Amino acid sequence: MSLRAAVLGHPISHSKSPALHLAAYAQLGIGISYTAIDVTEGLLPSLMGQIRDQQGWRGLSVTMPLKTAMLSQVDEVRGVARTLGVVNTVSFEDHNGTRKSIGSNTDVAGIVNAVRHAGSAAAPSAVVLGGGGTAASAVAALKELGTAHAQVFVRDTSRTADVRAAAESLGVDLEIRSLTDAARPTASADVVISTLPPRAADGLAAEVAALKTPTPGVLLDVAYDPWPSLIATVWQSGGGAVVPGLEMLLYQAVEQVRLFTRRGDDVNAAVIDVMCDAVGLPRRAL
């Protein structure tokens, strides 16, 4: 029986996940195919129905705009995914001849590892740009990094249900403001996590540059194409550390590979090295 995995989202042609996963499976010597499937929220139930009827599926990576919609499509939601209401990973388990789909969230681990490896403060002052599902994962990651309060800047303050619910469930105090007010708080923060789409932070980047002040903290820009983003360029020129979104993608994919292969301890530094090589990501010293 051939083993399969895939990344689901819309649009999806830009995804680096196939390169990351296939490099890992080749290094591990496991024959799992991994493809990108373009699917909208409306078509997700039909696709998941097909997948349930097909043997050999080991896992699904879930990206925008499906991370909330996937909640109702799995048999069980575990861990921080249940707390946040955000699923970016589906794995399959067999119990007495019955296959069960499990929803989980590896975005949080991806953010935590990426920020820690960049040398963030133990309990950082934090800014999150954006208010959707990935921002909810960012709040959970910041909680793990020791943050009890975060400022969240969004383009539309009426569309912040995901991040508000996450903060309430985690006990993190949020201050939600318009993106037009973000320049000074962003420039002075210890950690900034931008979950905005590509180029959506360009205006803010110009405002930060106009301040002509140092940017001493760590910036993680989840958008990785095109790279470097304007805000990453401005941040680095101000003296701060920049973490590309590709690095977060790497670390969340590492956790997915562990789930999909069911060989967690084998997904080691050698596997991470080939995953980095597959997407041209320099390897940080851990």
C-alpha positions in Angstrom: 0.0 0.0 0.0 1.4 3.4 -1.0 1.6 6.0 1.7 0.4 9.5 1.1 0.4 13.0 2.7 -0.4 16.4 1.3 -0.7 20.1 2.1 -4.2 21.7 1.7 -4.9 25.3 1.1 -6.1 28.0 -1.3 -4.0 29.2 -3.1 -1.3 26.6 -2.7 1.0 26.6 -5.7 3.6 28.7 -3.8 3.9 26.2 -0.9 7.3 25.1 0.2 5.9 22.2 2.2 6.3 19.5 -0.5 10.0 20.3 -0.7 10.4 20.1 3.1 8.5 16.9 3.6 9.9 15.0 0.6 13.4 15.8 1.7 12.7 14.5 5.2 11.1 11.3 3.9 14.0 10.6 1.5 16.5 11.1 4.4 14.5 8.7 6.6 14.1 6.2 3.8 10.3 6.2 4.1 8.2 6.0 0.9 5.6 8.7 1.6 4.4 10.8 -1.4 3.5 14.4 -0.6 1.6 16.7 -2.9 -0.1 20.2 -2.8 -3.9 20.2 -3.1 -5.7 23.4 -3.9 -9.0 23.4 -2.0 -11.4 26.1 -0.7 -13.4 26.0 2.5 -16.5 25.1 0.6 -14.9 22.1 -1.0 -13.1 20.9 2.1 -15.9 18.5 3.4 -16.1 16.7 0.1 -12.3 16.3 -0.1 -12.1 15.0 3.5 -14.9 12.5 2.7 -12.8 11.2 -0.2 -9.7 11.0 2.0 -11.5 9.1 4.7 -12.4 6.4 2.1 -8.9 6.0 0.8 -6.2 3.9 2.5 -2.6 4.9 2.9 -3.1 8.5 4.1 -0.6 9.4 6.9 -1.2 13.1 7.3 -2.3 16.5 6.0 -0.7 19.9 6.4 -3.4 22.6 6.6 -2.8 26.2 5.6 -5.0 29.2 4.9 -7.9 29.5 4.7 -8.7 26.1 6.2 -7.2 26.1 9.7 -10.5 26.8 11.4 -12.7 24.9 9.0 -10.7 21.8 9.6 -11.9 21.6 13.2 -15.2 20.1 12.1 -13.6 17.6 9.7 -11.6 15.5 12.1 -12.6 12.9 14.6 -10.6 14.4 17.5 -8.7 17.7 18.2 -5.8 17.5 20.6 -3.5 19.8 22.6 -3.2 23.5 21.8 -5.3 23.1 18.7 -8.3 22.4 20.9 -7.5 25.5 23.0 -7.0 27.7 20.1 -9.6 26.3 17.7 -6.9 26.3 15.0 -5.8 23.1 13.2 -2.8 23.1 10.9 -2.1 19.3 11.0 -4.2 16.2 10.5 -2.6 12.8 11.3 -4.2 9.4 11.1 -4.2 6.7 13.7 -5.4 3.1 13.5 -7.3 1.6 16.4 -8.6 -2.0 16.2 -9.0 -1.7 12.5 -10.6 1.7 12.6 -8.8 4.8 11.3 -9.1 8.0 13.3 -8.2 11.5 12.1 -6.5 13.7 14.7 -6.3 17.5 14.4 -3.4 19.2 16.0 -1.4 22.5 15.8 2.4 22.5 15.1 2.4 26.3 14.2 2.9 27.1 17.9 6.0 24.9 18.1 7.2 26.4 14.8 7.0 29.9 16.1 8.5 29.1 19.5 11.5 27.3 18.1 12.1 30.0 15.4 12.0 32.8 17.9 14.1 31.0 20.5 16.8 30.2 18.1 17.0 33.9 17.2 17.9 34.7 20.8 14.7 36.4 22.1 14.3 37.7 25.6 13.0 35.2 28.2 9.8 37.2 28.8 9.6 39.6 25.8 7.4 42.6 25.3 5.5 41.5 22.3 3.6 42.8 19.2 1.5 40.6 16.9 0.6 42.0 13.5 -2.7 40.5 12.2 -5.6 38.9 14.0 -6.5 35.6 12.4 -5.7 31.9 13.0 -1.9 32.3 12.7 -2.1 35.3 15.1 -3.9 33.0 17.6 -1.0 30.5 17.3 1.4 33.5 17.8 -0.3 34.4 21.0 0.0 30.8 22.3 3.7 30.8 21.3 4.3 34.1 23.1 2.7 32.6 26.2 5.1 29.7 26.0 8.0 32.3 25.7 6.9 33.9 28.9 4.7 36.8 27.7 1.6 37.7 29.7 0.6 40.7 27.7 0.7 41.4 23.9 -0.2 44.2 21.7 -2.1 43.1 18.5 -2.4 45.5 15.5 -4.9 44.6 12.8 -6.3 46.1 9.7 -9.9 45.6 10.8 -10.5 45.7 14.6 -13.9 44.0 14.1 -12.3 40.9 12.7 -10.3 39.6 15.7 -12.4 36.8 17.1 -9.7 34.1 16.6 -7.0 36.0 18.4 -9.3 37.2 21.2 -10.6 33.7 21.9 -7.0 32.3 22.0 -5.9 35.0 24.4 -8.9 34.4 26.7 -8.4 30.7 26.8 -4.6 31.1 27.5 -4.9 33.9 30.0 -2.9 36.4 27.9 -3.9 40.0 28.2 -4.4 41.6 24.8 -4.4 45.2 23.7 -6.0 45.3 20.2 -5.4 48.4 18.1 -5.5 49.6 14.5 -2.5 48.8 12.3 -2.2 52.6 11.7 -1.0 53.0 15.3 1.6 50.2 15.1 4.9 51.9 14.1 6.3 53.0 17.4 5.2 50.0 19.5 6.5 47.7 16.8 9.9 49.4 16.6 10.5 49.1 20.4 9.2 45.6 21.0 11.4 42.7 22.1 9.5 40.3 19.7 7.3 41.1 16.7 5.4 38.4 14.9 3.9 39.5 11.7 1.1 37.2 10.5 0.1 39.6 7.7 -0.1 38.4 4.1 2.8 39.2 1.7 3.3 43.0 1.2 0.5 43.8 3.7 3.1 45.2 6.1 4.8 47.4 3.6 3.1 50.6 4.7 4.1 49.8 8.3 7.6 49.1 7.2 7.8 52.6 5.7 6.5 54.2 8.9 9.1 52.3 11.0 11.8 53.4 8.7 10.7 57.0 8.9 11.1 56.9 12.7 14.8 56.5 12.3 15.1 54.7 15.6 16.8 51.3 16.4 14.8 48.1 16.1 16.6 46.0 18.7 14.2 43.1 19.0 13.4 40.0 17.0 11.1 40.1 14.0 9.4 36.9 12.7 7.7 37.6 9.4 5.5 34.6 8.7 5.1 35.7 5.0 8.1 34.2 3.2 7.5 35.0 -0.5 8.8 37.4 -1.6 11.8 37.4 0.6 13.2 39.5 2.1 10.0 41.5 2.8 10.2 45.2 3.1 9.6 45.1 6.9 12.4 42.5 7.3 14.8 44.8 5.4 13.9 47.8 7.5 14.1 45.8 10.7 17.5 44.4 9.9 18.8 47.9 8.9 17.7 49.1 12.4 19.9 46.5 14.1 17.3 43.8 14.9 17.3 40.1 14.3 15.1 38.8 11.5 13.6 35.4 11.4 12.2 34.4 8.0 8.8 32.8 7.8 10.5 29.9 6.1 12.2 29.1 9.3 8.9 28.9 11.2 7.6 26.7 8.3 10.6 24.4 8.8 10.1 23.9 12.5 6.3 23.3 12.2 7.0 20.8 9.4 9.5 19.0 11.5 6.7 18.3 14.0 4.4 17.2 11.2 7.1 14.8 9.8 7.3 13.2 13.3 3.6 12.6 13.3 3.3 11.4 9.7 6.2 9.0 9.9 5.5 7.8 13.4 9.2 7.8 14.0 9.6 10.8 16.2 13.0 10.3 17.6 14.5 9.6 14.1 13.6 13.1 13.0 16.9 14.5 14.1 19.5 17.1 13.2 20.4 15.2 10.0 16.8 15.3 8.8 16.5 19.0 9.7 19.7 19.7 7.7 18.3 18.2 4.5 15.0 20.0 5.0 16.9 23.3 5.2 18.9 22.4 2.1 15.7 21.6 0.2 14.4 25.2 0.6 17.7 27.1 0.7 17.4 27.9 4.4 20.7 28.5 6.2 21.0 26.2 9.3 21.1 28.1 12.6 23.2 26.6 15.4 20.8 25.2 17.9 
